[in-house]
Amino acid sequence: MLLPAFDPPGNVTDLDAAARAQWSEFVSARFDAAIAGDPAGTSNDSPRAQYYNAVKTDTADDAQTKEVSWTAFPRQVQITSISDLQRWQRADASRDVQDEYCEWSVERTDAGKITKVTFTCEAPEYWRILATTDRAKTVALYQEFVSPAVREEHLFDAQGQYLTNNLFNSSTTMGAMHLIQRANTLSAEIEIAAAATITRLIDGALLTGERELIQCGQYGSPERNSDPHIGGEVNALARAKADITLANPVGVYFAGLSTAGWSTPDGSDPGAFWQYMRGAPGLPVRAIYTVPADRDYTVGDITIAGRQIAFGAQIADFVTMKLTGLACRIGQSTVAPMTACRGFAAAAALGPAEMAAVDAYRRSHR
């Protein structure tokens, strides 16, 4: 059956009926664009015939969901740092490097000890629609979740345009309402999943590895935790000859926090201090880690593998994110694999020099 409409991420209830319709139309348009890929068909990136828009194409009765999860700490920071201390410092210094669809902000005492870390995975596109349709609600939510000091002039410019990177949503110390890192968008999630539905038969071998798939398909960043894994898991559904979409409500969510190896001063469960603040059960879009005021210690007194928590990034090491793919008509797709990587013409149309370049690319990405 057809999905009546796309719901807001986490099934949050901020939008009125007109704004909910606007949100659904926005998500539907993003699916249509992702399905189209390269409409000219010149770059081995379309048609993406196994991807579908659930408000326009039926989801069959055999539908199955597949949860895809990854670590929240930015892998691109990890692989370019020489020590844990350096990578934690770098990840805590700027939201611009927090690129795993999870961003955070840290609160400290005057002495520098951490008291609270706020994590968000809310899509910036949702907040643009909310801000356009209900400025008062936007301000109220900032006041509730970020700071009572927020005023309308902090969030909107002189022309009334919403500022995604505003005073209270641009740093790692002044709060985090929604994602701002340029790669952390709902549109990117929809596009990556779509591009990954293309199966590729290169030199007679069907590509199955996460890295070879993302390098051949050229979707997302191959050095992130998220993009290659999302692509690999979605492509596995495509290789099972299924039609594929993202489960409603479309979004990235917190999958959980593992506190193995953590210790508190009073011996209590460190996992109890992880709280979800927005989103329906199973679909959380906002979380905080903080110790209740009635305890005689703070987050900075908790240890992980014997080291006190001095950075929000230490917690991000143990946070897992997720999205949910949906497959149906499993085993029924007749879409043939593409025989070239994205950006390359089909082999039959290439001359010897071009074929040599393609062969070199394939060898370097195996």
C-alpha positions as CSV (number, residue, x, y, z in Angstrom):
1,M,0.0,0.0,0.0
2,L,1.0,3.6,-0.5
3,L,2.3,5.6,2.5
4,P,-0.1,8.4,3.1
5,A,2.6,11.0,3.9
6,F,6.1,11.2,5.3
7,D,6.1,11.9,9.0
8,P,8.6,14.3,10.7
9,P,11.8,12.7,11.9
10,G,11.3,11.0,15.3
11,N,7.5,11.6,14.9
12,V,8.0,14.9,16.7
13,T,4.9,17.0,17.0
14,D,6.1,20.6,16.4
15,L,4.4,21.1,13.0
16,D,0.8,22.1,12.3
17,A,-1.1,20.3,9.6
18,A,0.0,22.6,6.8
19,A,3.6,22.4,7.8
20,R,3.4,18.6,8.1
21,A,2.1,18.5,4.5
22,Q,5.0,20.8,3.5
23,W,7.5,18.5,5.2
24,S,6.1,15.4,3.4
25,E,6.2,17.2,0.1
26,F,9.9,18.1,0.7
27,V,10.9,14.6,1.5
28,S,8.9,13.2,-1.4
29,A,10.8,15.6,-3.7
30,R,14.1,14.5,-2.3
31,F,13.2,10.9,-3.1
32,D,12.2,11.8,-6.6
33,A,15.5,13.6,-7.2
34,A,17.5,10.7,-5.7
35,I,15.6,8.2,-7.9
36,A,16.4,10.2,-11.0
37,G,20.1,10.3,-10.3
38,D,21.6,11.5,-13.6
39,P,18.6,11.8,-15.9
40,A,20.8,12.0,-19.0
41,G,22.1,8.6,-18.2
42,T,25.7,9.5,-19.1
43,S,27.6,8.8,-15.9
44,N,26.5,5.2,-14.9
45,D,24.4,6.7,-12.1
46,S,20.9,6.1,-13.3
47,P,18.3,4.8,-13.6
48,R,18.1,3.9,-9.9
49,A,15.2,1.6,-10.7
50,Q,15.3,-0.4,-7.4
51,Y,14.8,2.8,-5.3
52,Y,11.3,4.0,-4.7
53,N,9.2,6.8,-3.1
54,A,6.8,5.2,-0.7
55,V,4.1,7.9,-1.1
56,K,4.1,7.2,-4.9
57,T,4.9,3.5,-5.1
58,D,3.3,0.6,-3.2
59,T,5.2,-1.1,-0.4
60,A,4.5,-4.8,-0.9
61,D,3.3,-7.2,1.9
62,D,6.7,-8.9,2.0
63,A,8.4,-5.8,3.3
64,Q,11.3,-6.2,5.7
65,T,13.3,-3.5,7.5
66,K,17.0,-3.5,8.0
67,E,18.7,-1.3,10.7
68,V,22.1,0.1,9.7
69,S,24.2,1.4,12.5
70,W,27.6,3.0,12.9
71,T,29.8,4.8,15.5
72,A,29.2,8.5,16.1
73,F,32.8,9.6,16.6
74,P,34.1,11.1,13.3
75,R,36.4,8.5,11.6
76,Q,38.0,11.2,9.5
77,V,39.3,12.8,12.6
78,Q,40.4,9.5,14.1
79,I,42.5,8.4,11.1
80,T,44.3,11.8,10.8
81,S,45.2,12.1,14.5
82,I,48.2,10.7,16.3
83,S,46.7,10.0,19.7
84,D,43.4,9.7,21.5
85,L,44.0,13.0,23.2
86,Q,44.5,14.8,19.9
87,R,41.5,13.3,18.2
88,W,39.2,14.1,21.2
89,Q,40.5,17.7,21.3
90,R,39.9,18.1,17.6
91,A,36.4,16.6,17.6
92,D,35.4,18.8,20.5
93,A,36.8,21.9,18.9
94,S,34.4,22.3,16.0
95,R,31.0,21.0,14.8
96,D,32.5,21.2,11.3
97,V,34.4,17.9,11.8
98,Q,31.5,16.1,13.5
99,D,30.4,14.4,10.3
100,E,28.7,11.1,11.3
101,Y,25.2,12.6,11.5
102,C,25.8,13.3,15.2
103,E,27.0,16.6,16.7
104,W,27.5,17.6,20.3
105,S,28.1,20.5,22.6
106,V,29.8,20.4,26.0
107,E,28.9,22.3,29.3
108,R,31.6,22.7,32.0
109,T,32.0,24.2,35.4
110,D,34.2,27.3,35.8
111,A,37.0,25.0,36.7
112,G,36.6,23.2,33.4
113,K,35.0,20.0,34.5
114,I,32.2,18.6,32.3
115,T,28.7,18.7,33.7
116,K,26.7,17.9,30.6
117,V,27.1,16.8,26.9
118,T,24.2,17.4,24.5
119,F,24.0,15.3,21.3
120,T,21.7,15.9,18.3
121,C,21.0,14.2,15.0
122,E,18.1,16.4,13.9
123,A,18.0,17.3,10.3
124,P,18.6,21.0,9.4
125,E,15.9,20.8,6.6
126,Y,13.3,20.0,9.3
127,W,14.2,23.1,11.2
128,R,14.1,25.3,8.2
129,I,10.6,24.3,7.5
130,L,9.6,24.7,11.2
131,A,11.2,28.2,11.4
132,T,9.5,29.3,8.2
133,T,6.0,28.2,9.4
134,D,6.2,28.9,13.1
135,R,8.8,31.3,14.4
136,A,7.4,31.3,18.0
137,K,7.6,27.5,18.2
138,T,11.1,27.6,17.0
139,V,12.2,30.1,19.6
140,A,10.3,28.2,22.3
141,L,12.1,24.9,21.5
142,Y,15.5,26.5,21.6
143,Q,14.6,28.0,25.0
144,E,13.4,24.6,26.2
145,F,16.3,22.5,25.0
146,V,19.3,24.9,24.6
147,S,19.0,28.0,26.8
148,P,16.3,30.2,28.3
149,A,18.4,33.1,27.1
150,V,17.5,32.5,23.4
151,R,15.6,35.3,21.7
152,E,14.1,35.6,18.3
153,E,16.9,37.9,17.1
154,H,19.4,35.2,17.9
155,L,17.7,32.8,15.4
156,F,16.6,35.1,12.5
157,D,18.4,37.7,10.5
158,A,17.1,41.2,9.7
159,Q,15.1,39.8,6.7
160,G,13.4,37.2,8.9
161,Q,15.5,34.3,7.5
162,Y,16.3,31.4,9.9
163,L,20.0,31.1,10.7
164,T,20.9,27.5,10.9
165,N,24.3,28.4,12.3
166,N,23.1,30.8,14.9
167,L,24.7,31.8,18.2
168,F,23.1,28.9,20.0
169,N,23.7,26.3,17.3
170,S,27.1,26.9,15.8
171,S,29.7,25.9,18.4
172,T,30.6,23.0,20.7
173,T,30.0,25.1,23.9
174,M,26.8,27.2,23.3
175,G,24.4,24.3,22.6
176,A,23.3,22.1,19.7
177,M,19.7,22.1,18.5
178,H,20.2,20.4,15.1
179,L,22.9,19.3,12.7
180,I,24.9,22.0,10.9
181,Q,27.9,20.1,9.5
182,R,27.6,20.4,5.7
183,A,27.4,16.7,5.0
184,N,24.9,16.0,7.9
185,T,21.6,16.4,6.0
186,L,18.5,14.3,5.4
187,S,18.9,15.0,1.7
188,A,22.4,13.3,1.8
189,E,21.0,10.3,3.6
190,I,18.3,9.8,1.0
191,E,20.8,10.3,-1.9
192,I,23.4,8.0,-0.5
193,A,20.8,5.2,-0.1
194,A,19.6,5.8,-3.6
195,A,23.0,5.7,-5.2
196,A,23.9,2.5,-3.3
197,T,20.9,0.6,-4.8
198,I,22.9,0.4,-8.1
199,T,24.6,-3.0,-8.3
200,R,27.8,-3.1,-10.4
201,L,29.3,-6.0,-12.3
202,I,32.9,-4.9,-13.0
203,D,35.1,-7.2,-15.2
204,G,32.6,-10.0,-14.6
205,A,32.7,-9.7,-10.8
206,L,29.8,-8.3,-8.8
207,L,31.0,-5.7,-6.3
208,T,30.1,-6.5,-2.7
209,G,32.7,-4.7,-0.5
210,E,31.8,-1.5,1.3
211,R,34.9,0.4,0.1
212,E,34.8,-0.8,-3.5
213,L,31.1,0.0,-3.8
214,I,31.5,3.6,-2.5
215,Q,34.5,4.3,-4.6
216,C,32.9,2.9,-7.7
217,G,29.5,4.5,-7.0
218,Q,31.1,7.8,-5.7
219,Y,28.4,8.4,-3.1
220,G,29.3,10.1,0.2
221,S,32.7,10.0,1.8
222,P,34.7,6.7,1.8
223,E,36.5,7.7,5.0
224,R,33.4,8.1,7.2
225,N,32.0,5.4,9.5
226,S,28.5,6.1,8.1
227,D,28.5,6.4,4.3
228,P,30.4,3.3,3.3
229,H,28.4,1.1,5.7
230,I,25.1,2.6,4.7
231,G,26.0,2.0,1.1
232,G,27.2,-1.6,1.7
233,E,24.1,-2.6,3.6
234,V,21.7,-1.0,1.1
235,N,23.5,-2.6,-1.8
236,A,23.2,-6.0,-0.2
237,L,19.4,-5.5,-0.3
238,A,19.7,-4.5,-4.0
239,R,21.8,-7.6,-4.7
240,A,18.9,-9.6,-3.2
241,K,16.8,-8.2,-6.1
242,A,14.6,-6.1,-3.8
243,D,12.9,-2.7,-4.2
244,I,14.3,-0.4,-1.6
245,T,13.4,2.7,0.3
246,L,14.0,4.3,3.7
247,A,11.5,3.5,6.5
248,N,9.1,6.2,7.6
249,P,9.8,8.5,9.4
250,V,13.0,9.0,7.4
251,G,15.9,10.1,9.5
252,V,19.0,9.3,11.4
253,Y,18.5,8.3,15.0
254,F,20.4,7.4,18.1
255,A,20.8,3.6,18.5
256,G,22.3,3.7,21.9
257,L,25.3,4.2,24.3
258,S,27.5,1.4,25.4
259,T,29.2,2.1,28.8
260,A,31.4,-1.0,29.0
261,G,34.5,-0.1,30.8
262,W,33.0,3.0,32.4
263,S,33.1,3.6,36.2
264,T,31.3,6.1,38.5
265,P,32.5,7.3,41.8
266,D,29.6,5.8,43.7
267,G,29.5,2.5,41.7
268,S,26.1,3.3,40.1
269,D,25.3,2.4,36.5
270,P,26.9,5.0,34.2
271,G,24.4,4.2,31.5
272,A,21.6,5.6,33.6
273,F,22.8,9.1,32.9
274,W,22.1,8.8,29.2
275,Q,18.7,10.4,28.4
276,Y,16.7,10.9,25.3
277,M,15.0,14.3,25.1
278,R,13.2,14.3,21.8
279,G,11.7,11.7,19.5
280,A,9.3,8.8,19.8
281,P,10.4,5.5,21.5
282,G,13.0,3.9,19.2
283,L,13.4,7.1,17.2
284,P,15.4,9.5,19.4
285,V,16.8,12.6,17.8
286,R,18.2,14.3,20.9
287,A,20.2,13.0,23.9
288,I,22.1,14.3,26.9
289,Y,24.6,12.8,29.2
290,T,24.5,14.4,32.6
291,V,24.7,13.4,36.3
292,P,21.6,14.3,38.4
293,A,22.1,17.2,40.7
294,D,21.6,15.1,43.8
295,R,24.9,13.3,43.2
296,D,28.1,14.7,44.6
297,Y,30.0,14.3,41.4
298,T,29.7,15.3,37.7
299,V,30.3,13.8,34.3
300,G,34.0,14.8,34.6
301,D,34.4,12.5,37.5
302,I,33.3,9.4,35.6
303,T,36.1,7.3,34.1
304,I,36.3,5.3,30.8
305,A,39.0,2.7,30.9
306,G,40.5,4.5,33.9
307,R,40.6,8.0,32.3
308,Q,38.3,10.7,33.5
309,I,35.9,12.2,30.9
310,A,37.4,15.4,29.8
311,F,35.9,15.7,26.3
312,G,32.4,15.1,24.9
313,A,34.2,13.1,22.2
314,Q,35.1,10.4,24.7
315,I,31.4,9.7,25.0
316,A,30.9,9.9,21.2
317,D,33.3,7.0,21.0
318,F,30.5,4.8,22.5
319,V,27.5,6.4,20.9
320,T,25.9,4.4,18.0
321,M,23.7,6.0,15.2
322,K,21.2,4.3,13.0
323,L,18.9,4.5,10.0
324,T,16.4,1.9,8.8
325,G,16.2,0.7,5.2
326,L,13.1,-1.1,3.9
327,A,13.0,-3.7,1.2
328,C,10.1,-5.4,-0.5
329,R,9.3,-7.4,-3.6
330,I,12.4,-9.3,-2.6
331,G,13.9,-11.5,-5.3
332,Q,11.7,-10.0,-8.0
333,S,13.7,-7.2,-9.4
334,T,14.9,-7.7,-13.0
335,V,17.2,-4.6,-13.0
336,A,20.6,-5.6,-14.5
337,P,23.8,-4.5,-12.8
338,M,25.8,-1.7,-14.4
339,T,29.1,-2.7,-15.9
340,A,31.1,0.5,-15.2
341,C,31.8,2.8,-12.3
342,R,30.1,6.2,-11.9
343,G,31.5,8.8,-14.3
344,F,32.8,6.2,-16.8
345,A,31.1,5.3,-20.1
346,A,30.2,1.7,-20.8
347,A,33.2,-0.3,-21.9
348,A,31.8,-0.9,-25.5
349,A,31.9,2.9,-26.1
350,L,35.5,3.4,-25.0
351,G,38.7,3.3,-27.0
352,P,42.0,1.7,-26.0
353,A,43.3,4.7,-24.1
354,E,40.0,5.2,-22.2
355,M,39.8,1.5,-21.4
356,A,43.4,1.7,-19.9
357,A,42.3,4.6,-17.7
358,V,39.3,2.6,-16.5
359,D,41.3,-0.5,-15.9
360,A,43.8,1.5,-13.8
361,Y,40.9,3.0,-11.8
362,R,39.5,-0.5,-11.1
363,R,42.9,-1.9,-10.1
364,S,43.5,1.0,-7.7
365,H,40.1,0.6,-6.0
366,R,40.1,-3.2,-5.5
